[in-house]
């Protein structure tokens, strides 16, 4: 099971992308728990659940360095979602990005 967390300002704008990523995962028979959270919830989620990758919406990309430093000891990859894939809600591409980061 892959645990993929998308982070945005309020956890709302990424919900459609999450749905499209879940559909792509299902079509590819990939077991994944994919969900979106607000940036204010990241600390709580990271300390209470297993997180394999944090993907940041373009609007919170400025937090990348902070999260990388904060969660380095947990070996959680942190990356910004490609702006085109985010804007066009290309769930399959974002899922592929997440899986590559997880390794």
N, C-alpha and C positions, 0 to 999 in steps of 0.2 A: 504494500500500500504506500503510495506516494502522497505526502502531505504538502500541498501547494497553497501558499497564502498570498493573495493579492492585496496590496495596501493602496488606499487612496484617501482623500481628505475625510470623507464621511462613510466610506464603504458602500456607497450607493452607485456611483458611476461605473464601478467594475462588475456589478451584478449580472448584466447582460453578457459580459465577456466570460464570466464564470460559467454561465449556462452553456455558452458555445464551447468552452473548454471541456466541460463535463460530457457534452454530446460527442466531441472528438475523441475523448478518452474511451467512452463506451464503444464507439465504432471501432476503435483499435484494440479493444479488450485490455485496456490498461486500468488497473485498479488505482484510483486516485481520489483523495479527499481534497476538493478544490473549493476554497471559499474566500470571500472578500471581507476585509475589516477596515475600520477607520484607523488612521495613523495613531490616534490616541489609545487604541487597544493593543498595539503591537507588543508592548512589554508584558502585558497580562497573558496574551496568547502564547508567546514564546516561552514563558516560564511555566505554563500550565499544560501545554500540549506539545507533541512531537511536530516539529516543523522541518521539512526537508529543503525548502527554498522560499525566500521572500521575493516577490516580484512587485516592484513599485510602479504605480501609475505615473505617467509623465508629469502630472501636476505635483507629485511629491518626490521627484527625482533628487531634489536637494538633500533629502534625508539619507541617501545611499551611504555616504561616508560615515555618518553617525551610526547607522545600523551595522555596517561592516565592522566598525571598531567595537561596538557594544556586544555583538554576537559572535565575534571571531572565535572565542573559546568554545562555542557550541558547533563550530564548523558549518554554519548555515550560510549558503551562498545568497548574496543580495544583488539584484540587478534591476535596472529600469526596463520596463516593457517597451519594445520598439514602438515609437510614436505612430507610425503608419498602421502597424498591426492593431494597436490600441484604438486608434481613430476609426478604423474600418471593422473593428470587432472580429478580427481573424483569430478565433479561438484555437484552431488547429496549429497555427504558427506560434502562438503564445505557449501552448502546451508543449510543443517541440522545444522551445527555448527553455522552459522549466525543466524538462527531462534531461536536456543536455547539461544544464547546470548541476543537476543532482548527480549525473554521471551514471 
